[in-house]
Amino acid sequence: MKQVEHIGAGEISKLAEIVKNLAPQKVFLVTGKKSYDDSGAAQPVADALAGADVLLYSDFGALPLQEDVQKGITAYTAFNPDLVIAVGGGHVLDMAKAVNFYAGKKPLVAIPTTAGTGSEATQFAVVYKDGRKTSLENAEIIPTFAIVDPHLAMSAPRDVALASALDALCQAVESLWSNKATEESKGYSRKALDLIWENIIPAIENHDADAISQLMIGAHLSGKAINIAKTTACHALSYGLTYRFHVPHGVAAAIFLPSVWEYNDFYYPVASITANAIRELLQRFDITNLSSFGVAASDIPSLAAEVNVERLGNNPRVVTKEAVTQFYTEIL
């Protein structure tokens, strides 16, 4: 299935046309608890859905947990919608994608409110089960429509915006060196990386509207890249930090990026983008070590044992058990 994309400022207005064409009687609307109103999406979505029977579902937390997905499936099944709309950050989109995949596979409109995860462009849905990250993967998971409107990301809190941007940065880099990369995915990766690198500082530090807009496009492209190439060691190492220590996902992945870059002996033909430059970027945002998030040396063996083996297998250089431990130890 080829996704229909609407990208640009004001594109949220296209939702009304989508709804008119699909003419749903019942709409399952998945949103964040606060971001839905703060982003400015609530009113245009309400206008687009006037006349439809709408079930607004936001009964889940910041991580898409298996038990929350199951609650969503129960609500979805009882309601029996014709259309699913997801408005929010990556966890909101992943929740909607997982519930829709398991319960009905109805048309899905994904509307991100962060310049970050690219979830609106992927056939994956992250779900945490029994303390471990799992990733659903199926071509039928990818949203039917993606509306990427940078106006909706303008109100994201700084910490959310930063974590989202760093996630996109990791996705752009990791998809470039992934064993599964293709010429198509590398094209998305390069465009994404250039946009993200050029705009991340003015977007986060100055809240520059043009930079946020470009960053959001870069994030979307990074999603298109990992949809083909998938992520690698940085993401593989990150999930335990997010689940056990509540480190925001993008931060948890990015903190490993300089070390993995050097481990892979990676070269990018833009002199300003290097492992050291990324390390300096992280330092600029005070992301320097794991201990600041409450991680102790005694936690490293269990974190190393929980590393996502599938994502680790995409890394261009084999990552040994000793290397995994070293990644955690050197940034403790």
Wavefront OBJ file of the C-alpha trace (Angstrom):
o trace
v 0.000 0.000 0.000
v 1.308 3.416 -0.930
v 0.703 5.943 1.795
v -0.985 9.256 0.971
v 1.095 12.100 2.427
v 0.068 15.677 3.172
v 3.151 17.610 4.259
v 3.403 21.293 5.076
v 2.051 24.135 7.168
v -1.730 24.095 7.353
v -2.064 20.577 5.942
v -4.204 19.570 8.916
v -7.002 21.124 6.851
v -6.767 18.097 4.510
v -8.325 15.937 7.205
v -11.768 17.296 6.388
v -11.417 16.169 2.777
v -10.189 12.730 3.840
v -13.135 12.302 6.187
v -15.588 13.526 3.559
v -14.279 11.025 1.012
v -14.313 8.090 3.440
v -17.654 9.116 4.996
v -17.180 7.156 8.237
v -20.066 6.743 10.662
v -17.789 5.907 13.600
v -14.290 7.249 14.257
v -11.850 5.887 16.842
v -9.759 8.942 17.769
v -6.505 8.249 19.624
v -4.800 11.241 21.217
v -2.391 12.302 23.914
v -3.866 13.630 27.120
v -2.466 17.177 26.841
v -0.803 17.497 23.460
v -4.096 17.186 21.588
v -5.348 20.547 22.800
v -1.946 22.218 23.136
v -0.944 21.413 19.560
v -3.937 23.184 18.086
v -5.191 19.977 16.471
v -8.367 19.604 18.530
v -10.489 22.192 16.737
v -9.718 21.239 13.110
v -10.161 17.579 13.984
v -13.495 18.287 15.672
v -14.597 20.320 12.660
v -13.610 17.537 10.270
v -15.496 14.949 12.325
v -18.698 16.945 12.782
v -21.625 14.570 12.344
v -19.631 11.394 12.995
v -19.855 9.280 16.140
v -16.436 9.713 17.767
v -14.803 7.690 20.556
v -11.825 9.610 21.928
v -9.294 7.187 23.398
v -6.352 8.367 25.511
v -6.286 5.763 28.298
v -2.565 4.986 28.179
v 0.746 6.375 29.388
v 3.948 7.601 27.792
v 5.047 4.073 26.890
v 2.875 1.836 24.703
v 2.440 -1.099 27.101
v 0.921 -4.420 26.082
v -1.806 -4.104 28.721
v -2.758 -0.659 27.380
v -2.901 -2.007 23.835
v -5.221 -4.727 25.069
v -7.493 -2.134 26.716
v -7.506 -0.231 23.443
v -8.443 -3.349 21.517
v -11.365 -3.924 23.884
v -12.616 -0.349 23.439
v -12.078 -0.457 19.666
v -13.890 -3.784 19.260
v -16.891 -2.660 21.284
v -17.120 0.584 19.298
v -16.461 -1.001 15.861
v -15.178 2.106 14.006
v -14.961 2.741 10.270
v -11.930 5.028 10.578
v -9.042 5.503 13.007
v -7.317 8.848 13.544
v -4.205 9.254 15.713
v -3.005 12.683 16.816
v 0.091 12.967 18.996
v 3.675 11.936 19.548
v 5.239 8.633 18.636
v 3.692 6.687 21.516
v 0.209 7.866 20.511
v 0.734 6.872 16.885
v 2.223 3.513 17.893
v -0.721 2.816 20.186
v -3.216 3.547 17.412
v -1.256 1.478 14.904
v -1.034 -1.526 17.240
v -4.701 -1.439 18.259
v -5.891 -0.974 14.678
v -3.684 -3.796 13.423
v -4.889 -6.291 16.011
v -8.538 -5.251 16.089
v -9.675 -4.153 12.669
v -7.213 -2.850 10.079
v -9.426 0.083 9.162
v -8.104 3.179 7.342
v -5.778 5.094 9.669
v -4.868 8.779 9.546
v -1.639 9.542 11.477
v -1.056 13.148 12.524
v 2.188 13.755 14.473
v 2.439 16.633 16.935
v 6.200 16.358 17.442
v 9.124 16.846 15.071
v 10.545 13.489 15.898
v 9.704 9.833 15.651
v 8.518 9.452 12.062
v 6.037 6.844 13.308
v 3.473 8.143 10.831
v 5.663 6.756 8.031
v 6.502 3.269 9.313
v 5.101 -0.233 9.315
v 6.240 -0.738 12.911
v 4.528 -0.275 16.259
v 6.579 -0.369 19.440
v 4.944 -2.211 22.330
v 6.531 -2.988 25.702
v 5.631 -6.433 27.038
v 6.818 -7.769 30.399
v 9.443 -5.056 30.607
v 10.871 -5.759 27.166
v 10.471 -3.751 23.990
v 8.855 -5.596 21.109
v 8.234 -4.246 17.651
v 5.232 -5.252 15.614
v 6.051 -5.245 11.916
v 3.611 -5.641 9.068
v 2.917 -3.725 5.880
v -0.702 -3.364 6.998
v 0.405 -1.341 10.039
v 1.553 1.667 8.020
v -1.037 4.460 8.216
v -3.197 5.003 5.150
v -2.693 8.759 5.418
v 0.030 10.871 7.032
v -0.611 14.547 7.765
v 2.657 16.234 8.710
v 1.816 19.797 9.672
v 4.652 21.669 11.436
v 2.170 24.062 13.064
v 1.168 21.177 15.327
v 4.718 20.768 16.681
v 5.165 24.389 17.726
v 3.739 23.908 21.212
v 5.684 20.763 22.147
v 7.494 21.235 25.486
v 11.253 21.646 25.166
v 12.098 18.274 26.711
v 9.653 16.484 24.408
v 10.894 18.413 21.370
v 14.516 17.581 22.200
v 13.912 13.870 22.737
v 11.893 13.696 19.526
v 14.568 15.490 17.508
v 17.306 13.245 18.874
v 15.269 10.176 17.974
v 15.004 11.465 14.411
v 18.748 12.157 14.357
v 19.494 8.586 15.429
v 17.084 7.166 12.883
v 18.676 9.172 10.087
v 22.192 8.016 10.986
v 21.398 4.411 11.859
v 19.382 3.875 8.680
v 22.405 5.040 6.686
v 24.750 2.393 8.029
v 22.162 -0.357 8.606
v 22.820 -3.721 6.994
v 19.335 -3.484 5.495
v 19.883 -0.067 3.880
v 19.028 0.331 0.199
v 19.674 3.157 -2.236
v 16.101 4.326 -1.664
v 16.421 4.330 2.114
v 19.816 6.035 1.955
v 18.262 8.800 -0.123
v 15.721 9.420 2.640
v 18.431 9.110 5.296
v 20.743 11.700 3.760
v 17.979 14.247 3.262
v 16.760 13.619 6.797
v 20.198 13.924 8.370
v 21.033 17.153 6.579
v 17.700 18.738 7.581
v 17.895 17.557 11.174
v 21.516 18.555 11.704
v 21.043 22.030 10.279
v 17.880 22.777 12.234
v 18.025 20.955 15.558
v 19.722 23.730 17.530
v 17.605 26.679 16.311
v 14.461 24.552 16.652
v 15.176 23.555 20.244
v 17.043 26.581 21.589
v 15.324 29.394 19.724
v 11.975 27.774 18.981
v 12.483 28.984 15.412
v 9.375 28.230 13.370
v 11.204 27.605 10.091
v 13.680 25.310 11.840
v 10.870 23.344 13.495
v 9.196 22.986 10.111
v 12.361 21.650 8.484
v 13.052 19.407 11.464
v 9.583 17.885 11.177
v 10.150 17.100 7.504
v 13.511 15.581 8.393
v 11.856 13.445 11.058
v 9.271 12.213 8.563
v 12.023 11.285 6.114
v 13.902 9.470 8.879
v 10.753 7.429 9.439
v 10.614 6.567 5.745
v 14.272 5.544 5.952
v 13.901 3.193 8.933
v 10.755 1.760 7.416
v 13.130 0.159 4.922
v 16.472 -0.064 6.702
v 15.416 -0.340 10.373
v 17.511 0.861 13.294
v 20.713 -0.588 14.712
v 22.862 -0.635 17.851
v 21.876 2.760 19.318
v 18.223 1.811 19.446
v 19.032 -1.746 20.536
v 20.902 -0.412 23.578
v 18.283 2.168 24.488
v 15.112 0.306 25.381
v 16.030 -0.832 28.897
v 16.966 2.733 29.787
v 13.550 3.946 28.714
v 11.519 1.226 30.402
v 13.489 0.877 33.636
v 14.929 4.363 34.155
v 12.365 6.482 32.285
v 14.987 8.013 30.019
v 13.095 9.578 27.081
v 13.468 7.260 24.106
v 15.274 9.706 21.813
v 17.715 10.647 24.566
v 18.313 6.989 25.428
v 19.216 6.182 21.820
v 21.230 9.334 21.130
v 23.487 8.987 24.151
v 25.087 5.984 22.441
v 25.340 7.582 18.998
v 28.910 8.990 19.223
v 30.317 5.729 20.606
v 28.520 3.535 18.067
v 29.576 5.919 15.260
v 33.214 5.425 16.279
v 32.751 1.679 16.783
v 31.360 1.380 13.257
v 34.146 3.616 11.928
v 31.502 5.541 10.025
v 32.194 8.451 7.695
v 29.640 10.999 6.493
v 30.738 13.302 3.657
v 29.731 16.494 5.450
v 32.610 17.674 7.566
v 30.412 19.180 10.263
v 28.662 15.871 11.048
v 31.049 13.653 12.996
v 31.000 11.565 16.147
v 32.683 14.388 18.070
v 30.220 16.952 16.725
v 27.329 14.773 17.899
v 29.023 14.368 21.286
v 29.308 18.155 21.535
v 25.639 18.506 20.582
v 24.659 16.157 23.406
v 26.900 18.034 25.837
v 25.220 21.257 24.780
v 21.931 19.767 25.944
v 23.540 18.300 29.094
v 23.250 14.697 27.945
v 26.579 13.262 28.987
v 26.244 10.131 31.135
v 23.883 7.420 32.325
v 24.422 8.014 36.037
v 22.512 11.288 35.781
v 19.440 9.162 35.028
v 19.996 6.933 38.046
v 21.876 4.112 36.310
v 24.544 2.454 38.482
v 27.398 0.140 37.557
v 25.440 -2.715 39.130
v 22.670 -2.188 36.569
v 24.887 -2.743 33.544
v 24.838 -6.583 33.460
v 21.029 -6.699 33.408
v 20.803 -3.856 30.885
v 23.285 -5.661 28.649
v 21.289 -8.886 28.929
v 18.113 -7.094 27.795
v 19.541 -5.533 24.627
v 17.312 -5.935 21.580
v 19.096 -8.623 19.573
v 17.120 -8.056 16.363
v 18.088 -4.384 16.100
v 21.647 -5.217 17.147
v 21.843 -7.592 14.193
v 21.295 -4.704 11.756
v 24.522 -3.018 12.873
v 27.235 -3.070 10.183
v 29.886 -4.218 12.647
v 29.129 -7.237 14.815
v 28.467 -6.100 18.379
v 29.861 -8.617 20.861
v 28.618 -9.079 24.424
v 31.819 -7.392 25.589
v 31.152 -4.426 23.315
v 27.605 -4.074 24.654
v 28.925 -3.889 28.202
v 31.561 -1.400 27.124
v 28.983 0.897 25.532
v 27.164 1.186 28.837
v 30.306 1.388 30.950
v 32.054 4.151 29.026
v 29.165 6.584 29.375
v 28.154 5.641 32.925
l 1 2 3 4 5 6 7 8 9 10 11 12 13 14 15 16 17 18 19 20 21 22 23 24 25 26 27 28 29 30 31 32 33 34 35 36 37 38 39 40 41 42 43 44 45 46 47 48 49 50 51 52 53 54 55 56 57 58 59 60 61 62 63 64 65 66 67 68 69 70 71 72 73 74 75 76 77 78 79 80 81 82 83 84 85 86 87 88 89 90 91 92 93 94 95 96 97 98 99 100 101 102 103 104 105 106 107 108 109 110 111 112 113 114 115 116 117 118 119 120 121 122 123 124 125 126 127 128 129 130 131 132 133 134 135 136 137 138 139 140 141 142 143 144 145 146 147 148 149 150 151 152 153 154 155 156 157 158 159 160 161 162 163 164 165 166 167 168 169 170 171 172 173 174 175 176 177 178 179 180 181 182 183 184 185 186 187 188 189 190 191 192 193 194 195 196 197 198 199 200 201 202 203 204 205 206 207 208 209 210 211 212 213 214 215 216 217 218 219 220 221 222 223 224 225 226 227 228 229 230 231 232 233 234 235 236 237 238 239 240 241 242 243 244 245 246 247 248 249 250 251 252 253 254 255 256 257 258 259 260 261 262 263 264 265 266 267 268 269 270 271 272 273 274 275 276 277 278 279 280 281 282 283 284 285 286 287 288 289 290 291 292 293 294 295 296 297 298 299 300 301 302 303 304 305 306 307 308 309 310 311 312 313 314 315 316 317 318 319 320 321 322 323 324 325 326 327 328 329 330 331 332
